[in-house]
Structure formats: C-alpha cells, structure tokens
Amino acid sequence: MAVKAVKIVGLGASLPKHQVSNKGISEYLDTNDEWITTRTGIKNRFHATEGEYTSYLAFKAGKAALSGMNIENSVEIDTLIVATSTPDRLCPATAPKVAAMLGLGKIRAFDINAVCTGFVYGLELAESFIRSGKSKRLMLIGADVFTTILDKNDRATYPLFGDGAGAVILEQGDEENILSTYTGSDGAYENLITILNGGSESKLSVSRDMFSKSSYFKMEGKEVFLKAISYMKDSVQRVLELSNTNTSEIDYIVPHQANKRIIDTLTQLFDLKETQALMSLEEFGNTSAASIPLTLAVHARNNTIKPGHNIVLTAFGGGITWGAAVIKWPNSVFKTIILTN
C-alpha cells in the first residue's frame, strides 16, 4: 500500500477577549514592564474570562480553520486531536466536547498532554494517522488556558503565560507538507515543570500534606532554560537529517514561544538571522500547546509565510518532553483567520 502524502489545508486560531499588558500585571504583582520585557520579551497576553474554557477557545480555533478552508472535495473530518494540559475537566477528555461543538459528528476524538510540546506531539501522531490511511482528513488543535493553573502571586510564572488556541487541518493529498517529525521525553525530570496536586499521586502519596499545598504550576526556570535549548537543538538537528534538509534551506523557524532568550539562542546555534525566527511572544506570551499554531497563524495571515517555504517547528515542555518537525508550506490557498472573542 502506497504511503499517503500529508497536506495542510486549513489553519486558524482564537484568543480570549481580555488583553492584559505588563502594566496591568504590575498593578497586582511586584514587577514592571521593563523587568518583564527584558527577561522574557513579552509585552501583552490574553487572559480567559468567564465562559472561555479550553473547549471554547479550541472550538473557535477549529471554526476559524474550517471557515478559511478552500475545500476541493467532500471528505469530512474523521479525527480530532486536542493537545492540552488544561482540559475542561480531569474526566472526560475535552476533544469529544469540541467535536460536538463543531458539529463533526461521532468521530474519533481524544486529548493528548505533552504540555508545551503538545502540538508537535499531535502533529507526529496526526501524520501517522494520515500516512497509514487510518484518517483521511484530521483536525489538530493546541489549546490551553494556563491562567487557571497559575498562582497570581508568583512573579516567576504569572507574567509569562497567556491563553489561546490554534488549529490546523491535515488531509491525504497530492502535496507533501510534513517532511519529518521527531519527539522524545525523559520522565526523570518530571519535577522541573509540574503541578503536584490533583492527580492520583497526590491522593495516595505518604506525603499528601506536601501535595495539598502545591496546587499551582511550578517550574525550575534556570534548569528549564538550559534543557530547553539543548533538547530543542537536538530535535531540530534530527528532523533536518530525517528530511535531508540543510540549515541553508530553512526559511523560518517557529520555536515554542516560551522566552525570547531561548528563541534567540536557538536561532544563533543554527546560524539563522533574527528575522528567520517567527514570534508571537510579545503580544500573546507563552500559550503552551497553542503557541506554535498561533504563531503560524499570525505569520500566515500577514503573508510572511509563503508557499514552498521550509519551516522548522520545535518545542520543549513538561514531562520533560521535546520535539520538532520540518514542514513545507502548502501551495494550496486557504484563508487564515484569528478570532478574538
């Protein structure tokens, strides 16, 4: 059986309605615009408010991607993957709810959680579904509402994150847009990026008192910084080798939007120009699993990304997890829509 080509046919994103500037953050935290900007590169972020659950933002992103599609055939979406670490509920998964909201019917729908690497993990999985013939047209959504798991009094984490969602639609096609993917993990470092309370471990551990006092997102910033650079560099090298792509053939790199210093360092390691690193960090902050598709949507909408461009995606997240992909931007025309509620 011939291996199927994977084609990108839709892209969309969504943001909550409430924008919060660094000045807004400094009104209730001991920080200021200069401190946040110089250390992270972030100026603004969007925070979800009442009713703007992960499912709602995912639904809006999916709707945007569907609305912008140039549909050439009647093949319906048969699979929905939602990458998130902030599901609406611990049980059930959020994806079936989103599928119902989108009117996709009784399709295969499930969540994956690789934290900030979630979209790259989802892309690798989506590629496998389509290449194997298991899926003909698939929607992948990265969506997170990280403000629901942050301590508003924690200066080390609260200014960094925003909420949002990004969706991509893939199908079997006559054009190859996913050139290579790679993912990895190391659970020995689970405590680098974590929320201790809430899972079965916190209910059954002999140290339950410790867990009960740790209900918010925490990360070891310095060690995360070093490991992020190391593993993202390795991931990029692997996908370049897998796709027989030279660094000179890279048009753009889209790293997970965690920190401008990480992005700048990674760009320099591959001898790329600063302008080749596409970012949305300044306006949206770190949107976790949504950051890569949201960044793609921004730069596709403003026509920075053009047909035939070779784009490297790479991410690092809790687990710890990491991964990368090389994609070739499609020749097919679709409209990229970003919805702000």
C-alpha positions as a Markdown table, in Angstrom:
| # | Residue | x | y | z |
|---|---|---|---|---|
| 1 | Met | 0.0 | 0.0 | 0.0 |
| 2 | Ala | 1.4 | 3.4 | -1.0 |
| 3 | Val | 2.3 | 5.8 | 1.8 |
| 4 | Lys | -0.1 | 8.8 | 1.8 |
| 5 | Ala | 1.1 | 12.3 | 1.4 |
| 6 | Val | 0.1 | 14.7 | 4.3 |
| 7 | Lys | -1.3 | 18.1 | 3.1 |
| 8 | Ile | -2.0 | 21.2 | 5.2 |
| 9 | Val | -5.4 | 22.5 | 4.1 |
| 10 | Gly | -6.6 | 24.8 | 6.9 |
| 11 | Leu | -5.2 | 27.0 | 9.7 |
| 12 | Gly | -7.0 | 29.1 | 12.3 |
| 13 | Ala | -6.6 | 30.5 | 15.8 |
| 14 | Ser | -8.5 | 32.1 | 18.7 |
| 15 | Leu | -7.8 | 34.3 | 21.6 |
| 16 | Pro | -9.9 | 35.4 | 24.7 |
| 17 | Lys | -11.3 | 38.9 | 24.6 |
| 18 | His | -9.4 | 40.2 | 27.6 |
| 19 | Gln | -5.9 | 41.6 | 26.8 |
| 20 | Val | -3.5 | 42.2 | 29.7 |
| 21 | Ser | -0.4 | 44.4 | 29.4 |
| 22 | Asn | 2.7 | 44.3 | 31.5 |
| 23 | Lys | 1.4 | 47.4 | 33.2 |
| 24 | Gly | -1.8 | 45.5 | 34.1 |
| 25 | Ile | 0.3 | 42.7 | 35.6 |
| 26 | Ser | 2.3 | 45.2 | 37.7 |
| 27 | Glu | -0.9 | 46.5 | 39.3 |
| 28 | Tyr | -1.1 | 43.4 | 41.5 |
| 29 | Leu | 2.4 | 42.0 | 41.3 |
| 30 | Asp | 5.8 | 43.4 | 42.4 |
| 31 | Thr | 7.1 | 43.8 | 38.8 |
| 32 | Asn | 7.1 | 46.3 | 35.9 |
| 33 | Asp | 7.1 | 46.5 | 32.1 |
| 34 | Glu | 10.9 | 46.8 | 31.9 |
| 35 | Trp | 11.6 | 43.8 | 34.2 |
| 36 | Ile | 9.2 | 41.5 | 32.2 |
| 37 | Thr | 10.2 | 42.7 | 28.8 |
| 38 | Thr | 14.0 | 42.4 | 29.3 |
| 39 | Arg | 13.8 | 39.0 | 30.8 |
| 40 | Thr | 11.1 | 37.4 | 28.5 |
| 41 | Gly | 10.3 | 39.6 | 25.5 |
| 42 | Ile | 6.6 | 39.6 | 26.5 |
| 43 | Lys | 4.6 | 42.8 | 26.4 |
| 44 | Asn | 1.0 | 41.6 | 26.4 |
| 45 | Arg | -1.0 | 38.4 | 26.8 |
| 46 | Phe | -4.7 | 37.4 | 26.7 |
| 47 | His | -6.5 | 36.0 | 29.7 |
| 48 | Ala | -9.6 | 33.9 | 29.6 |
| 49 | Thr | -12.6 | 35.1 | 31.5 |
| 50 | Glu | -16.0 | 33.6 | 32.4 |
| 51 | Gly | -17.1 | 31.0 | 29.9 |
| 52 | Glu | -13.9 | 31.0 | 27.9 |
| 53 | Tyr | -12.9 | 27.4 | 28.8 |
| 54 | Thr | -10.3 | 25.4 | 26.9 |
| 55 | Ser | -13.1 | 23.8 | 24.9 |
| 56 | Tyr | -14.5 | 27.2 | 23.9 |
| 57 | Leu | -11.1 | 28.5 | 22.6 |
| 58 | Ala | -10.5 | 25.2 | 20.8 |
| 59 | Phe | -13.9 | 25.4 | 19.2 |
| 60 | Lys | -13.3 | 28.9 | 18.0 |
| 61 | Ala | -9.9 | 28.0 | 16.6 |
| 62 | Gly | -11.4 | 24.9 | 14.8 |
| 63 | Lys | -14.2 | 27.0 | 13.5 |
| 64 | Ala | -11.7 | 29.6 | 12.1 |
| 65 | Ala | -9.7 | 26.9 | 10.4 |
| 66 | Leu | -12.8 | 25.4 | 8.8 |
| 67 | Ser | -14.1 | 28.8 | 7.7 |
| 68 | Gly | -10.9 | 29.5 | 5.9 |
| 69 | Met | -10.6 | 26.2 | 4.0 |
| 70 | Asn | -10.6 | 26.0 | 0.3 |
| 71 | Ile | -12.5 | 22.7 | 0.2 |
| 72 | Glu | -11.8 | 20.7 | -3.0 |
| 73 | Asn | -13.7 | 17.6 | -2.1 |
| 74 | Ser | -16.4 | 16.4 | 0.2 |
| 75 | Val | -14.2 | 14.4 | 2.6 |
| 76 | Glu | -15.3 | 15.2 | 6.1 |
| 77 | Ile | -13.0 | 15.4 | 9.2 |
| 78 | Asp | -12.8 | 12.0 | 10.7 |
| 79 | Thr | -10.4 | 12.6 | 13.6 |
| 80 | Leu | -9.9 | 15.4 | 16.2 |
| 81 | Ile | -6.9 | 15.6 | 18.4 |
| 82 | Val | -6.7 | 18.3 | 21.1 |
| 83 | Ala | -3.3 | 18.9 | 22.7 |
| 84 | Thr | -3.8 | 20.5 | 26.1 |
| 85 | Ser | -2.7 | 20.3 | 29.7 |
| 86 | Thr | -5.6 | 22.4 | 30.9 |
| 87 | Pro | -8.7 | 20.3 | 29.9 |
| 88 | Asp | -12.1 | 21.5 | 30.9 |
| 89 | Arg | -12.3 | 18.5 | 33.3 |
| 90 | Leu | -10.0 | 15.8 | 34.6 |
| 91 | Cys | -12.5 | 13.4 | 33.1 |
| 92 | Pro | -13.7 | 13.2 | 30.4 |
| 93 | Ala | -11.4 | 14.4 | 27.7 |
| 94 | Thr | -12.1 | 17.8 | 26.1 |
| 95 | Ala | -11.8 | 16.7 | 22.4 |
| 96 | Pro | -15.2 | 14.9 | 22.2 |
| 97 | Lys | -16.9 | 18.0 | 23.5 |
| 98 | Val | -15.1 | 20.2 | 20.9 |
| 99 | Ala | -16.1 | 17.8 | 18.2 |
| 100 | Ala | -19.7 | 18.0 | 19.2 |
| 101 | Met | -19.5 | 21.8 | 19.4 |
| 102 | Leu | -18.1 | 21.9 | 15.8 |
| 103 | Gly | -20.8 | 19.6 | 14.6 |
| 104 | Leu | -18.3 | 16.9 | 13.4 |
| 105 | Gly | -20.5 | 14.0 | 14.4 |
| 106 | Lys | -19.4 | 10.8 | 16.2 |
| 107 | Ile | -15.8 | 10.9 | 15.1 |
| 108 | Arg | -12.6 | 9.7 | 16.7 |
| 109 | Ala | -11.7 | 12.5 | 19.2 |
| 110 | Phe | -9.2 | 12.4 | 22.0 |
| 111 | Asp | -6.8 | 14.6 | 24.1 |
| 112 | Ile | -3.0 | 14.4 | 24.4 |
| 113 | Asn | -0.9 | 16.1 | 27.1 |
| 114 | Ala | 2.7 | 16.8 | 26.4 |
| 115 | Val | 2.4 | 20.3 | 27.9 |
| 116 | Cys | 4.2 | 22.9 | 25.7 |
| 117 | Thr | 5.3 | 20.2 | 23.3 |
| 118 | Gly | 1.7 | 19.1 | 22.8 |
| 119 | Phe | 1.2 | 20.5 | 19.3 |
| 120 | Val | 4.4 | 18.8 | 18.0 |
| 121 | Tyr | 3.4 | 15.5 | 19.5 |
| 122 | Gly | 0.0 | 15.9 | 18.0 |
| 123 | Leu | 1.5 | 16.7 | 14.6 |
| 124 | Glu | 3.6 | 13.5 | 14.7 |
| 125 | Leu | 0.5 | 11.5 | 15.7 |
| 126 | Ala | -1.6 | 13.2 | 13.0 |
| 127 | Glu | 1.0 | 12.4 | 10.4 |
| 128 | Ser | 0.9 | 8.7 | 11.3 |
| 129 | Phe | -2.9 | 8.5 | 11.2 |
| 130 | Ile | -3.0 | 10.0 | 7.7 |
| 131 | Arg | 0.0 | 8.2 | 6.2 |
| 132 | Ser | -1.4 | 4.8 | 7.4 |
| 133 | Gly | -4.8 | 5.6 | 5.8 |
| 134 | Lys | -6.5 | 5.5 | 9.2 |
| 135 | Ser | -7.6 | 9.1 | 8.7 |
| 136 | Lys | -8.4 | 11.0 | 5.5 |
| 137 | Arg | -8.9 | 14.4 | 7.0 |
| 138 | Leu | -7.9 | 15.4 | 10.5 |
| 139 | Met | -8.1 | 18.4 | 12.8 |
| 140 | Leu | -5.3 | 19.1 | 15.3 |
| 141 | Ile | -5.9 | 21.8 | 17.9 |
| 142 | Gly | -3.4 | 23.1 | 20.5 |
| 143 | Ala | -5.4 | 24.9 | 23.2 |
| 144 | Asp | -4.6 | 26.0 | 26.8 |
| 145 | Val | -6.0 | 28.2 | 29.5 |
| 146 | Phe | -2.9 | 28.4 | 31.6 |
| 147 | Thr | -4.1 | 31.3 | 33.7 |
| 148 | Thr | -6.4 | 28.7 | 35.5 |
| 149 | Ile | -3.4 | 26.9 | 36.9 |
| 150 | Leu | -1.2 | 29.8 | 37.8 |
| 151 | Asp | -0.6 | 31.5 | 41.2 |
| 152 | Lys | -1.4 | 35.2 | 40.7 |
| 153 | Asn | 1.1 | 36.0 | 43.4 |
| 154 | Asp | 4.0 | 34.2 | 41.7 |
| 155 | Arg | 6.2 | 36.7 | 39.8 |
| 156 | Ala | 8.2 | 33.9 | 38.3 |
| 157 | Thr | 5.3 | 32.3 | 36.4 |
| 158 | Tyr | 2.2 | 34.5 | 36.2 |
| 159 | Pro | 3.6 | 37.2 | 33.8 |
| 160 | Leu | 4.8 | 34.6 | 31.4 |
| 161 | Phe | 1.6 | 32.9 | 30.2 |
| 162 | Gly | -1.4 | 33.7 | 28.1 |
| 163 | Asp | -4.4 | 31.8 | 26.9 |
| 164 | Gly | -5.3 | 30.8 | 23.4 |
| 165 | Ala | -5.8 | 28.1 | 20.8 |
| 166 | Gly | -4.6 | 27.2 | 17.3 |
| 167 | Ala | -5.9 | 24.7 | 14.8 |
| 168 | Val | -4.5 | 23.0 | 11.7 |
| 169 | Ile | -6.4 | 20.7 | 9.3 |
| 170 | Leu | -4.5 | 18.0 | 7.5 |
| 171 | Glu | -5.5 | 15.5 | 4.9 |
| 172 | Gln | -4.4 | 12.9 | 2.4 |
| 173 | Gly | -3.3 | 14.8 | -0.6 |
| 174 | Asp | -1.1 | 15.2 | -3.7 |
| 175 | Glu | 1.3 | 17.5 | -1.9 |
| 176 | Glu | 3.7 | 16.6 | 0.8 |
| 177 | Asn | 3.8 | 19.3 | 3.6 |
| 178 | Ile | 5.1 | 17.3 | 6.6 |
| 179 | Leu | 8.7 | 16.4 | 5.7 |
| 180 | Ser | 9.8 | 15.0 | 9.1 |
| 181 | Thr | 8.8 | 14.8 | 12.8 |
| 182 | Tyr | 10.5 | 13.7 | 15.9 |
| 183 | Thr | 9.6 | 13.6 | 19.6 |
| 184 | Gly | 11.2 | 12.5 | 22.9 |
| 185 | Ser | 10.8 | 12.5 | 26.7 |
| 186 | Asp | 12.6 | 11.9 | 30.0 |
| 187 | Gly | 10.4 | 11.4 | 33.0 |
| 188 | Ala | 13.3 | 11.6 | 35.3 |
| 189 | Tyr | 12.8 | 15.3 | 35.2 |
| 190 | Glu | 9.1 | 15.5 | 35.9 |
| 191 | Asn | 9.6 | 18.0 | 38.7 |
| 192 | Leu | 11.1 | 20.6 | 36.5 |
| 193 | Ile | 7.7 | 21.6 | 35.2 |
| 194 | Thr | 4.8 | 20.4 | 37.2 |
| 195 | Ile | 1.6 | 20.8 | 39.2 |
| 196 | Leu | 1.9 | 18.4 | 42.2 |
| 197 | Asn | -1.7 | 18.4 | 43.4 |
| 198 | Gly | -4.7 | 17.0 | 41.6 |
| 199 | Gly | -3.6 | 13.6 | 40.3 |
| 200 | Ser | -3.7 | 10.1 | 41.8 |
| 201 | Glu | -0.2 | 10.6 | 43.2 |
| 202 | Ser | -1.3 | 13.5 | 45.4 |
| 203 | Lys | -4.2 | 11.4 | 46.7 |
| 204 | Leu | -2.2 | 8.3 | 47.5 |
| 205 | Ser | 1.2 | 9.6 | 48.5 |
| 206 | Val | 2.5 | 9.3 | 52.0 |
| 207 | Ser | 3.5 | 13.0 | 51.6 |
| 208 | Arg | -0.1 | 14.2 | 51.0 |
| 209 | Asp | 0.4 | 17.3 | 53.0 |
| 210 | Met | 3.1 | 18.5 | 50.6 |
| 211 | Phe | 1.0 | 17.8 | 47.6 |
| 212 | Ser | -2.1 | 19.6 | 49.0 |
| 213 | Lys | -0.1 | 22.8 | 49.3 |
| 214 | Ser | 1.1 | 22.7 | 45.7 |
| 215 | Ser | -1.9 | 23.2 | 43.5 |
| 216 | Tyr | -0.3 | 25.7 | 41.1 |
| 217 | Phe | 2.0 | 25.4 | 38.1 |
| 218 | Lys | 5.7 | 25.5 | 39.1 |
| 219 | Met | 8.9 | 25.3 | 37.1 |
| 220 | Glu | 12.6 | 25.4 | 37.8 |
| 221 | Gly | 13.4 | 28.3 | 35.5 |
| 222 | Lys | 17.2 | 28.1 | 35.1 |
| 223 | Glu | 17.3 | 24.4 | 34.5 |
| 224 | Val | 14.4 | 24.5 | 32.1 |
| 225 | Phe | 16.2 | 27.2 | 30.2 |
| 226 | Leu | 19.3 | 25.1 | 29.7 |
| 227 | Lys | 17.5 | 21.9 | 28.9 |
| 228 | Ala | 15.1 | 23.6 | 26.5 |
| 229 | Ile | 18.0 | 24.9 | 24.4 |
| 230 | Ser | 19.8 | 21.5 | 24.5 |
| 231 | Tyr | 16.8 | 19.4 | 23.6 |
| 232 | Met | 15.3 | 21.7 | 21.0 |
| 233 | Lys | 18.7 | 22.0 | 19.3 |
| 234 | Asp | 19.0 | 18.2 | 19.2 |
| 235 | Ser | 15.4 | 17.9 | 18.0 |
| 236 | Val | 16.0 | 20.3 | 15.1 |
| 237 | Gln | 19.1 | 18.5 | 14.1 |
| 238 | Arg | 17.3 | 15.2 | 14.0 |
| 239 | Val | 14.4 | 16.4 | 11.8 |
| 240 | Leu | 16.8 | 18.2 | 9.4 |
| 241 | Glu | 18.6 | 14.9 | 9.0 |
| 242 | Leu | 15.4 | 12.9 | 8.6 |
| 243 | Ser | 14.1 | 15.3 | 5.9 |
| 244 | Asn | 17.6 | 15.7 | 4.2 |
| 245 | Thr | 17.3 | 19.5 | 4.8 |
| 246 | Asn | 20.3 | 21.7 | 5.2 |
| 247 | Thr | 20.3 | 24.6 | 7.5 |
| 248 | Ser | 20.8 | 26.9 | 4.5 |
| 249 | Glu | 17.4 | 25.6 | 3.2 |
| 250 | Ile | 15.5 | 26.7 | 6.3 |
| 251 | Asp | 13.3 | 29.7 | 5.5 |
| 252 | Tyr | 11.9 | 30.1 | 9.0 |
| 253 | Ile | 12.0 | 28.5 | 12.4 |
| 254 | Val | 9.0 | 28.6 | 14.8 |
| 255 | Pro | 10.1 | 27.7 | 18.3 |
| 256 | His | 7.7 | 27.3 | 21.2 |
| 257 | Gln | 7.1 | 30.8 | 22.4 |
| 258 | Ala | 8.5 | 30.5 | 25.9 |
| 259 | Asn | 11.1 | 33.1 | 26.2 |
| 260 | Lys | 12.9 | 35.4 | 23.8 |
| 261 | Arg | 16.3 | 34.5 | 25.1 |
| 262 | Ile | 15.7 | 30.8 | 24.3 |
| 263 | Ile | 14.5 | 31.7 | 20.8 |
| 264 | Asp | 17.5 | 34.0 | 20.2 |
| 265 | Thr | 19.9 | 31.4 | 21.4 |
| 266 | Leu | 18.4 | 28.7 | 19.3 |
| 267 | Thr | 18.4 | 30.9 | 16.2 |
| 268 | Gln | 22.1 | 31.7 | 16.7 |
| 269 | Leu | 23.0 | 28.0 | 17.1 |
| 270 | Phe | 21.8 | 27.3 | 13.6 |
| 271 | Asp | 23.3 | 30.4 | 12.1 |
| 272 | Leu | 19.9 | 31.8 | 11.2 |
| 273 | Lys | 19.1 | 35.5 | 11.0 |
| 274 | Glu | 17.0 | 37.0 | 13.8 |
| 275 | Thr | 14.2 | 37.7 | 11.2 |
| 276 | Gln | 14.0 | 34.0 | 10.4 |
| 277 | Ala | 12.7 | 33.2 | 13.9 |
| 278 | Leu | 8.9 | 33.8 | 13.7 |
| 279 | Met | 7.4 | 35.0 | 17.0 |
| 280 | Ser | 4.1 | 35.9 | 18.6 |
| 281 | Leu | 5.6 | 36.0 | 22.1 |
| 282 | Glu | 5.5 | 39.8 | 22.5 |
| 283 | Glu | 1.7 | 40.0 | 22.0 |
| 284 | Phe | 0.5 | 36.7 | 23.4 |
| 285 | Gly | 3.0 | 35.4 | 25.9 |
| 286 | Asn | 3.6 | 31.7 | 26.3 |
| 287 | Thr | 0.3 | 30.0 | 25.3 |
| 288 | Ser | 1.7 | 26.4 | 25.9 |
| 289 | Ala | 0.4 | 23.9 | 23.3 |
| 290 | Ala | -1.2 | 26.8 | 21.3 |
| 291 | Ser | 2.0 | 28.8 | 20.8 |
| 292 | Ile | 3.2 | 27.1 | 17.6 |
| 293 | Pro | -0.1 | 27.1 | 15.6 |
| 294 | Leu | -0.9 | 30.5 | 16.9 |
| 295 | Thr | 2.4 | 31.8 | 15.7 |
| 296 | Leu | 2.0 | 30.1 | 12.3 |
| 297 | Ala | -1.5 | 31.7 | 12.0 |
| 298 | Val | -0.1 | 35.2 | 12.7 |
| 299 | His | 2.6 | 35.0 | 10.1 |
| 300 | Ala | 0.5 | 33.2 | 7.5 |
| 301 | Arg | -2.2 | 35.9 | 7.8 |
| 302 | Asn | 0.4 | 38.7 | 7.3 |
| 303 | Asn | 1.9 | 36.8 | 4.3 |
| 304 | Thr | 5.3 | 36.4 | 5.9 |
| 305 | Ile | 5.0 | 32.6 | 5.2 |
| 306 | Lys | 4.6 | 31.8 | 1.6 |
| 307 | Pro | 4.0 | 28.6 | -0.5 |
| 308 | Gly | 7.1 | 26.4 | -0.7 |
| 309 | His | 8.8 | 27.8 | 2.4 |
| 310 | Asn | 10.6 | 25.3 | 4.6 |
| 311 | Ile | 9.6 | 25.9 | 8.2 |
| 312 | Val | 11.1 | 24.2 | 11.3 |
| 313 | Leu | 8.9 | 23.8 | 14.3 |
| 314 | Thr | 10.4 | 22.9 | 17.7 |
| 315 | Ala | 9.2 | 22.8 | 21.3 |
| 316 | Phe | 10.1 | 21.8 | 24.8 |
| 317 | Gly | 7.7 | 21.2 | 27.7 |
| 318 | Gly | 6.8 | 19.4 | 30.9 |
| 319 | Gly | 7.4 | 15.7 | 31.3 |
| 320 | Ile | 10.0 | 16.6 | 30.2 |
| 321 | Thr | 9.1 | 16.4 | 26.5 |
| 322 | Trp | 10.6 | 17.8 | 23.4 |
| 323 | Gly | 10.2 | 17.5 | 19.6 |
| 324 | Ala | 10.5 | 19.1 | 16.2 |
| 325 | Ala | 9.1 | 19.0 | 12.7 |
| 326 | Val | 10.0 | 20.2 | 9.2 |
| 327 | Ile | 7.1 | 21.4 | 7.2 |
| 328 | Lys | 6.8 | 22.8 | 3.7 |
| 329 | Trp | 4.2 | 25.5 | 3.4 |
| 330 | Pro | 1.4 | 24.4 | 1.0 |
| 331 | Asn | 0.8 | 25.7 | -2.4 |
| 332 | Ser | -3.0 | 25.5 | -1.9 |
| 333 | Val | -4.7 | 28.7 | -0.9 |
| 334 | Phe | -6.7 | 28.9 | 2.3 |
| 335 | Lys | -7.6 | 31.9 | 4.4 |
| 336 | Thr | -6.1 | 32.1 | 7.9 |
| 337 | Ile | -8.5 | 33.5 | 10.4 |
| 338 | Ile | -7.7 | 34.5 | 14.0 |
| 339 | Leu | -10.8 | 35.1 | 16.2 |
| 340 | Thr | -10.7 | 37.3 | 19.2 |
| 341 | Asn | -13.9 | 36.7 | 21.2 |
